[in-house]
Amino acid sequence: MELRYVSADASADEITDAITREGAVVVEGLLADESVRRVRKELAPYLAAGRRGVDEFGGFSTKRIGALMARSPACRELALDPYILAACDQVLEPYCDGYQLHFTQAVQIGPGQGAQPLHRDRGVWGKYLNRSVETQFSTIWAIDDFRMDNGATQVVPGSHLWDASREPRSEEVAVATMRAGSVLLYNGSVLHGGGANRSESDRLGVLLHYCPSWLRQEENQYLSCPPEIARTLSPELRALMGYAKGGYVLGFFSPPVGPGEGPELVAPAVLFEDDDRPVAPAKSAAEVIRSSK
């Protein structure tokens, strides 16, 4: 099975079909050149100061930078991209009432880095979730060209339907080559991994992943982007990060104040209210985002 490529005007139905059948799809030319430059410029100081990995999976010649919602306005726009969220709606919502931002990371694969072991992202939750439930909708935005020789992501199309113990043959592994501004979309069950960088230059991608609101996020968004920073962001992005209830009661909190000094059992949105008016029951992140479109 081959990796499917579609243009930026492909419908959400076409994206969903590709992910259902192959587990992944490349959308070509979704991000404008100016936006690519903004992402690169905003991440440059962090990557310059970043440290390389310390194990095979993380990559000994790879730099990984997180907290992108707190650090990069351009990456915030990627997280809320309407095209991406329309596809995320269709892929994840059969399994949840709403979804949230699961993981944000800039990954710069340096020269000499070997290929990352192929893996399924759903492994972060162990073996406790039945394969009939899809756990993740993932994006890898190409900020540099992804080439055969510089670490383009490897994907095994169709492997999301395999038995967990089956290993891919070499001819079943596809390489997601794509121009800067394109994006690889895939689910949490397909085998994939960073490729080997045999070139003399770095390869930069931005990873933004989404998961159902009832699962624990891989990146703790409330520590990566605490309330004092989240206050400066849009309500739509805050909701997507988890500063909203994921259902009727999922995700409420009680402010840790003295007797009678604050409300009880409230939605996270109360953190961003300027007065003590009653707060309406929170919508899920998906509902907040849809209402803003």
Secondary structure, DSSP 8 states (H G I E B T S, - for coil): ---EEEETT--HHHHHHHHHHTSEEEEET-S-HHHHHHHHHHHHHHHHH--B-SSTTT-TTEEEE--HHHH-HHHHHHHT-HHHHHHHHHHHGGG-S-EEEEEEEEEEE-TT------B-GGGGGTT-S-TTS---EEEEEESS-B-TTBT--EE-TTGGGS-TT----GGG-EE--B-TT-EEEEETTS-EE---B-SSS-EEEEEEEEEETTS--SS-HHHHS-HHHHTTS-HHHHHHHT-S-SSSSTT-B-----TTSS-SSB-GGGGG-SS---------HHHHHHHH-
